[in-house]
Amino acid sequence: MPARSARHAWAAVAVLAALAAASGGCSSTPGIVAPYVQTPTTVVAAMLRLADVRAGDVVYDLGSGDGRVIIAAARDFGARGVGIELEPRLVEESRALAQRAGVADRAEFRQQDIFVTDVSPASVVALYLSPALNERLRPRLTSQLRPGSRIVSHDFLMGDWAPARTITVAGPDRTHTLHLWIVP
């Protein structure tokens, strides 16, 4: 992808972050905002493959947006999933999309703050937040998740915690970086 296109993609993310901050954001955490940016379906599939999602897994998506990660985990991998999202409109949209996809019995969506969510039932956690939010969530994830649980993040690292694996995926507009951690 040309450098100019990458700059435009990140400029769009910066604009969305500024708009989210001005409107109160997508996190109840003051000063830390994760704007709603849709993950391309090819990247969603790559995230779930990287995390080695299987039928017995429970996938949590923190900041689930329109629910596409949870719906794909249920529809394409046979997993159960829980999407956590602050925006009520997106929670309702996710529920409707899960119903249409025929996975509403395996896909749950909660309007909840990611910092109060109990993630202990999860075997996989998906993130597309920000470096600051990922780093802030890290202690919660590592204390609540069982050893061997997988965390997959779209684009952003978790401070100095080195991922077990990193891959790149070509999207429609740019190249996406995906990181995988295994809870020790």
C-alpha positions in Angstrom: 0.0 0.0 0.0 1.4 3.4 -0.8 2.5 5.5 2.1 0.0 8.2 1.2 -2.9 5.8 1.5 -1.7 4.6 4.9 -1.4 8.2 6.1 -5.0 8.8 4.9 -6.2 5.8 6.8 -4.5 6.8 10.0 -5.7 10.4 9.5 -9.2 9.1 9.4 -8.7 7.2 12.7 -7.3 10.4 14.3 -10.4 12.4 13.1 -12.7 9.7 14.5 -10.9 9.8 17.8 -11.2 13.5 18.0 -14.9 13.3 17.2 -15.4 10.6 19.8 -13.6 12.6 22.4 -15.7 15.6 21.7 -18.9 13.6 22.0 -17.9 11.7 25.1 -16.2 8.9 23.4 -16.7 5.1 23.4 -15.1 4.5 26.7 -16.2 5.9 30.1 -12.6 6.3 30.9 -11.8 10.1 30.8 -9.1 11.0 28.3 -8.9 7.5 26.7 -11.1 7.0 23.7 -11.5 4.2 21.2 -13.5 5.4 18.2 -15.8 3.1 16.3 -13.9 1.9 13.2 -15.2 -1.1 11.4 -12.7 -4.0 10.9 -12.9 -5.4 7.3 -14.4 -8.9 7.2 -11.1 -10.4 5.8 -9.3 -9.0 8.9 -12.0 -10.4 11.2 -11.5 -13.8 9.7 -7.7 -13.5 10.0 -8.0 -12.4 13.7 -10.2 -15.5 14.5 -7.8 -17.8 12.6 -4.8 -16.3 14.4 -6.5 -16.9 17.7 -7.2 -20.5 16.6 -10.9 -20.1 17.5 -12.7 -23.5 17.7 -16.3 -24.7 18.5 -15.6 -25.0 22.2 -14.3 -21.4 22.6 -16.0 -18.4 24.2 -14.9 -15.3 22.4 -15.2 -11.8 24.0 -14.9 -8.7 21.8 -14.2 -5.7 23.9 -15.5 -2.7 22.0 -17.5 -4.9 19.7 -19.0 -2.2 17.4 -21.5 -3.8 15.0 -20.8 -7.3 16.3 -18.9 -8.6 13.3 -16.2 -10.4 15.3 -18.7 -12.2 17.5 -21.0 -13.1 14.6 -18.2 -14.5 12.6 -16.9 -16.5 15.5 -20.3 -18.1 15.9 -21.2 -18.5 12.3 -17.8 -19.5 10.8 -16.1 -21.2 13.7 -18.9 -22.6 15.8 -17.8 -20.6 18.9 -20.0 -18.8 21.4 -19.4 -15.1 21.8 -20.0 -12.0 23.9 -19.7 -8.5 22.5 -19.1 -5.6 24.9 -20.0 -2.2 23.6 -20.9 1.2 25.3 -23.0 2.6 22.4 -26.6 1.4 22.7 -27.3 1.8 19.0 -24.4 -0.5 18.1 -25.6 -3.1 20.7 -29.0 -3.2 19.1 -27.6 -3.3 15.6 -25.4 -6.2 16.7 -28.3 -8.1 18.1 -30.3 -7.6 14.9 -27.4 -8.7 12.7 -26.8 -11.8 14.8 -30.5 -12.7 14.5 -30.3 -12.3 10.7 -27.1 -14.4 10.6 -28.9 -17.1 12.5 -26.5 -17.1 15.4 -28.4 -15.1 18.1 -28.4 -18.3 20.3 -24.6 -18.2 20.4 -23.9 -14.4 20.2 -24.7 -12.1 23.1 -24.2 -8.4 23.1 -24.0 -6.3 26.3 -24.0 -2.5 26.7 -21.2 -2.3 29.2 -17.9 -0.6 30.0 -15.0 -2.8 29.1 -13.3 -1.9 32.4 -16.1 -3.5 34.5 -16.7 -6.6 32.4 -15.8 -9.9 33.8 -13.8 -11.6 31.1 -13.1 -14.8 33.0 -15.5 -17.0 30.9 -13.5 -16.1 27.8 -11.0 -18.4 26.1 -10.4 -15.7 23.4 -10.5 -11.9 23.7 -10.5 -9.7 20.6 -9.5 -6.1 20.7 -9.4 -3.1 18.3 -9.0 -0.3 20.7 -5.8 1.7 21.2 -2.4 1.2 22.7 -3.4 3.0 25.9 -6.6 1.0 26.3 -4.8 -2.3 25.5 -2.1 -1.5 28.1 -4.7 -0.5 30.7 -6.7 -3.7 30.1 -3.7 -5.9 30.3 -3.7 -6.5 34.1 -7.4 -7.2 34.0 -7.0 -9.7 31.2 -4.0 -11.5 32.7 -5.6 -11.8 36.1 -9.1 -12.9 34.9 -8.3 -15.2 32.0 -7.2 -18.8 32.4 -3.7 -19.8 31.3 -3.7 -20.6 27.6 -6.4 -18.1 26.8 -5.7 -16.1 23.7 -5.8 -12.4 23.2 -5.8 -11.0 19.6 -5.4 -7.3 18.9 -6.0 -5.5 15.6 -3.1 -3.0 15.0 -2.2 -2.2 18.6 0.3 -3.7 21.1 0.0 -4.1 24.9 2.9 -2.0 26.1 6.1 -4.0 26.7 4.3 -7.4 26.6 5.7 -9.1 23.5 3.2 -10.9 21.4 3.6 -14.6 20.8 2.9 -14.0 17.1 2.3 -11.0 14.8 1.0 -11.2 11.2 0.0 -8.7 8.5 -3.2 -8.9 6.5 -4.0 -7.1 3.3 -7.3 -5.1 3.7 -9.2 -3.2 1.1 -7.5 0.1 1.9 -4.4 -0.8 3.8 -2.3 -3.5 5.5 -3.5 -4.5 8.9 -1.2 -5.8 11.7 -2.6 -8.5 14.1 -1.0 -9.5 17.4 -1.6 -12.6 19.4 -0.8 -13.2 23.1 -1.2 -16.4 25.1 -2.0 -15.9 28.8 0.8 -17.5 30.8 
